[in-house]
Amino acid sequence: ITGDALLFSMFRRDSPPAPCPFKGPLTFSYTRGHGQCTFPASTIDSCTSDSRLLFKYQACPDVLGTESSVEEVECIGHWKEGSTRYFVGRLDVSRTLTDEDRYRCFGWERARENEANIDYHLAQSFDATCNGVFPPFDGSKTLRIKKVGSYSGCEFPSWVSSHRRWHALDRGASYSVAHHNTTLRLHHAHNSRTQPTPLGLSQEDEEEDSASPAGDTERTKVSYAGTEARLVCSQQRDTSASRVVLVTHLTTGCSSGYVCTVLYRREGHIIEMQQGSRAIRAVDACHPMFFNASSAPHTTLTSGSPSRRACPIVGVWTAGKGECGRDVTHLRAGCGALHALQFVHACSTETTKHSFVCHGHWAEGDSMFVVASPHDRPSHRLCLTATSITNSKHSYSSRSSNNSNNNSRILQVTAHAHSCPRRHVPPTTTLSFNLTAQGECTVASSSTTPHVSTQLFPVVILLSLLHAASEASCSVYSTR
């Protein structure tokens, strides 16, 4: 073989991907041999997979051979010769017809110190033979690449980064905190609950269960897939002790854009997130065209092992007298243990219980939201929404002992398996009913059938909280 003989490039068709040598966001100018296309600047964005890059070429009207196009490149191998580094890329573009059309070689090296506004030089071969890319200043296309500035030191708040991973209530997805609290990575589990969840949890004896240690860890391990989306903090717009408004750069696959992200701190181990639609420019992300706080859905997230908290709706509630056909006839909250929540099916022949543990709650408008988990399946969590449908003639703070007035105090309770929705959504559990206050735990536990309390302090406390939260909610939204 003579020294000037051509080298033939061969690629395995099933070769696994490899990490690409650099990451976006980057900008570049390029030439196809007819002049440098500098403005508008072309861009390189990283995908959620480290082995993929998205090249977005812009057309320059005054430069021959330039056109607007998008090329997705999957890196499959790299090597070094002298000062030049090389990698092989597999193109994913609509016009490729054969394997030979898909493979390209790239040669690159870092710019010299005296080269202003350039960080890398990169050349791309014309075809899969990979000829003509030595050095990286000569090729079918040559690029002058510049790093884009960092995201202005924007970080997620400490009450988000205090836990390295946050889980959706149904464990169908999780967010991991990465890159010095600047990034949230979304992972989806292999299985999640998408159908309505029945109440049929394990039955318990009539006696109260003793509390397990507060430091219990998860009993169920969930396997998550690789990163499916990446959320990078870009700008901080507004912040308070329990709420922050951010502009974040969202990457899903190789598609990216800016979204308005609002995070709420509910408990030390419970947060909620709202997101708008994707905008091309960061300045537009929180504009009403792309984000509406009153209609954007809430995503409720918990830490891996949330602590137990006192349940808010303390006392005994009834879902209807003598209706044994119901899944639930009574609700007992905070009875025996402050964090205990029991849905009771009590009939003349048998009494069964389905126990939950409260992890935290908050009030918003005329609704109370409670995050709880089944006692025997702590990794599965629910959001209980309790909405007051009390007759408007009765004040929230009324302490009247008149039975007719007390009976008008009704809560509409619905359990959701995935999040804490603010608007009506199709049920994801069989728990949905109206509850009427029956009495306090101490009074109700003195006999099999709960009696009516003469004071109903828990009801007064709950309704007062809802009333106060309604006023606070109005003041918060008026400042946005």
Beta strands, then each sheet from edge to edge (+ up, - down):
strand 1: 26-31
strand 2: 37-46
strand 3: 52-57
strand 4: 69-81
strand 5: 84-92
strand 6: 103-110
strand 7: 120-124
strand 8: 141-147
strand 9: 165-168
strand 10: 173-178
strand 11: 183-189
strand 12: 224-239
strand 13: 243-252
strand 14: 255-267
strand 15: 270-275
strand 16: 298-302
strand 17: 315-318
strand 18: 330-333
strand 19: 340-346
strand 20: 351-364
strand 21: 367-374
strand 22: 382-388
strand 23: 410-416
strand 24: 432-439
sheet 1: 1+ 2- 3+ 4- 5+ 6- 7+ 8- 1+
sheet 2: 9+ 10- 11+ 12- 13+ 14- 15+ 16- 9+
sheet 3: 17+ 18- 19+ 20- 21+ 22- 23+ 24- 17+
end
